């Protein structure tokens, strides 16, 4: 009985993965979909980039918070997956607190339609 339940879970996981791949292919099939997907992906990945940079710098959240003059909870909020209330100033301060060798880069993309029209 337990084995059947495990097999059922595996089937649901595989089905979900297949559905996601079909959805992703549909979204990426148009330039607009590709752009939207890349933008959302970049926003969702920002938290991970911040955490990895802090860890690479050898800092804990508490140590970074001390450098920033804020609470550890505020650093945790910035590093939370799905957080979207970043300001340019907060990102600049965060990166500066990591120390030498870290920098914030922003890329602006010009819509292709404005280049041809």
C-alpha positions as CSV (number, residue, x, y, z in Angstrom):
1,X,0.0,0.0,0.0
2,X,2.7,2.5,0.9
3,X,4.6,1.7,-2.3
4,X,1.5,2.5,-4.4
5,X,1.3,5.8,-2.7
6,X,4.9,6.6,-3.4
7,X,4.4,5.6,-7.1
8,X,1.3,7.8,-7.3
9,X,3.3,10.8,-6.0
10,X,6.1,10.2,-8.5
11,X,3.5,10.1,-11.3
12,X,2.0,13.4,-10.2
13,X,5.4,15.0,-10.0
14,X,6.3,13.8,-13.5
15,X,3.0,15.0,-14.8
16,X,3.5,18.4,-13.2
17,X,7.0,18.7,-14.7
18,X,5.6,17.8,-18.2
19,X,2.8,20.4,-17.8
20,X,5.4,23.1,-16.8
21,X,7.6,22.3,-19.8
22,X,4.6,22.6,-22.2
23,X,3.6,25.9,-20.6
24,X,7.2,27.2,-20.8
25,X,7.5,26.2,-24.4
26,X,4.3,28.1,-25.2
27,X,5.4,31.2,-23.3
28,X,8.9,31.2,-25.0
29,X,7.4,30.7,-28.5
30,X,6.9,34.5,-28.9
31,X,9.3,37.4,-28.4
32,X,6.9,39.0,-26.0
33,X,6.6,35.8,-24.0
34,X,10.4,35.4,-23.9
35,X,10.8,39.0,-22.6
36,X,8.2,38.6,-19.9
37,X,9.7,35.3,-18.8
38,X,13.2,36.7,-18.7
39,X,12.1,39.7,-16.6
40,X,10.1,37.6,-14.1
41,X,13.0,35.1,-13.9
42,X,15.5,37.9,-13.2
43,X,13.3,39.3,-10.5
44,X,12.8,36.0,-8.8
45,X,16.5,35.2,-9.0
46,X,17.7,38.5,-7.5
47,X,17.2,37.2,-3.9
48,X,19.4,34.2,-4.7
49,X,22.1,36.4,-6.2
50,X,22.1,38.5,-3.0
51,X,22.4,35.5,-0.7
52,X,25.1,33.9,-2.8
53,X,27.1,37.2,-2.9
54,X,26.8,37.6,0.9
55,X,27.9,34.0,1.5
56,X,30.8,34.4,-1.0
57,X,31.9,37.5,1.0
58,X,31.9,35.3,4.1
59,X,29.2,37.3,5.9
60,X,26.2,36.3,7.9
61,X,23.0,38.2,7.7
62,X,23.8,39.6,11.2
63,X,27.2,40.8,10.1
64,X,25.9,42.4,6.9
65,X,23.1,44.0,8.9
66,X,25.7,45.5,11.2
67,X,27.6,47.0,8.3
68,X,24.3,48.4,6.9
69,X,23.2,49.8,10.3
70,X,19.9,47.8,10.1
71,X,18.5,44.7,11.8
72,X,19.2,41.2,10.7
73,X,15.4,40.9,9.9
74,X,15.7,43.7,7.3
75,X,18.6,41.8,5.6
76,X,16.5,38.6,5.7
77,X,13.6,40.5,4.1
78,X,15.8,41.7,1.2
79,X,17.0,38.1,0.7
80,X,13.6,36.6,0.8
81,X,12.4,34.8,-2.3
82,X,9.7,36.8,-4.1
83,X,10.5,40.1,-2.4
84,X,9.9,42.8,-4.9
85,X,10.2,46.1,-2.9
86,X,13.8,46.7,-3.6
87,X,14.9,50.3,-4.2
88,X,18.0,51.2,-6.2
89,X,19.4,52.8,-3.0
90,X,18.8,49.6,-0.9
91,X,20.5,47.5,-3.5
92,X,23.4,49.9,-3.8
93,X,23.9,49.9,0.0
94,X,23.6,46.1,0.2
95,X,26.3,45.6,-2.5
96,X,28.6,48.2,-1.0
97,X,28.3,46.5,2.4
98,X,29.6,43.3,0.9
99,X,33.0,44.9,0.5
100,X,35.5,45.5,-2.3
101,X,35.1,43.6,-5.5
102,X,31.3,43.6,-5.5
103,X,29.3,45.9,-7.8
104,X,25.7,46.4,-8.9
105,X,25.1,46.3,-12.6
106,X,21.8,47.3,-14.3
107,X,21.1,46.5,-17.9
108,X,18.5,48.5,-19.9
109,X,17.0,46.9,-22.9
110,X,15.6,48.9,-25.7
111,X,12.4,47.4,-27.2
112,X,13.0,46.0,-30.7
113,X,9.9,47.7,-32.0
114,X,11.3,51.2,-31.2
115,X,14.4,50.4,-33.3
116,X,12.5,49.5,-36.4
117,X,9.8,52.1,-36.3
